[in-house]
Amino acid sequence: MTTHLHITSWVLALILLIAVVMLQKQGKAKAAKIVHMILRLDYLLILYSGGDLFAYYMGSDKLVLAIVKLLAGVWVIAAMEMIAVKLAKNKPTGMLWGQLVVAIIVTLILGFGFLPIGV
């Protein structure tokens, strides 16, 4: 069950990030701010469900991989938040998009390739 909540919450986070970007580009700052706040609430779901999945690996032989995935997941959240904040301030986000892509790739490889719980 937690795996499904985790996957659903990070897919929702990516959709919300795209919505924030589109709203900012259209000049709808107030709507973008509201969606950004909803995105921040979604981060809490991601952290909760990810922590629950991480707890599954405590004491197992894959603990190091789980720690690396946890750090990569936090990196994804940080990159998403930095993109949303920099867009609101009309600052360049090119490097942050690169970080986000790399972090997502690392997280997906670890999550689905090496640590698949219930998928």
N, C-alpha and C positions, 0 to 999 in steps of 0.2 A: 504494500500500500504506500509506504513512504517513497519508494522509487517513483511511482506514478505521480505523487504530489511534487516531487523534486523536478521531474522532467516537465510536468505541466507548468510549474512556476517559472522555470528558466526560459521556456518557450514564450510564456506570457511576457516575461521581462524583455526579451528581444523584440516582441511585437510593440510593447510600450515604448521602448527606446526608438524604434522606427517612427512611431507616432509623435514622439517628442521632437525628433529631428524634422519631420515634415511640418509640424506646426510652427516650429521656430523659423524654418525657411519661408513659410507663408506669412510671417510677421504676426502670428497670433500668440503673443507672449503669455497672455493670461491663461489661455487654454493649455499651452505647453507646460506652464508651471503646475497646473492641476494634474496633468498626466504624469509629470515628473514626480509629484508627491505620491501618486498611486504606484509608480515604479519603485519608489523608496519603500513603500509598504510591501511590495512584492519581494524586495531584497530580504525582508525579514522571513518570509516563507521559504525562500531559497536557503537562507542560513539555518533555519530550524530543521528543514528536511535534510539538508546536507550534513548537519551535525548528527542527526539520527542515523544516517547512512554511515558516517564516519565511526560512530560508536560500535557499529557492527564489526568493524575491522580491528578494534582494540584487542590486543593479545593474539592477533593472527599473524601469519607469516607475510601478509601483504600490507602491514602497517605503514612501512616506508612509502609505498606507492599511494596509499590512502592519504598520507600527510602531504605528498607532492600534489595530489589532486585537490586537496583542500586548499592549499596555497594557490594553485592555479585558478580555482573557483573564486577565491577572494580577489585575485587579480582581475578576473572577468568583471566582477561587480565593481571594482575600483575603476576600471577602464570605462565601463558604461556610465558611471556617475561622473567621471571627469569629462566625458564627451558631452553629457547633458549640461553640465555647469558651464563649460567653455562655450558651448553654442549659445547659451543664454547671455553670455558676456561678449558675444561676437568675436571670439578669439579663434585662431586656427586649431583644427582638430585632426589634421592628417596623421601625425605620429600616433595619436591615441587610437585611431581606427586600425592602424597596423598592429598595435599592442592588443587590441580587442580580438582581432582575427587570430593572432598567434595564441593568445590565451584560450580562446574557444577551441582551437584545434587541439592543443595540449590536453585540455579538460575532457574533450570528447574522446580522444584516443585512450586516455586513462580510464574514463568512466565506462565506455562501452567495450574497450579492448581488453583491459586488464582487471577491472573491478566490476563486472556486471552482476549486480544483485537483482534478481527478479525481473530481468528484462528478457 
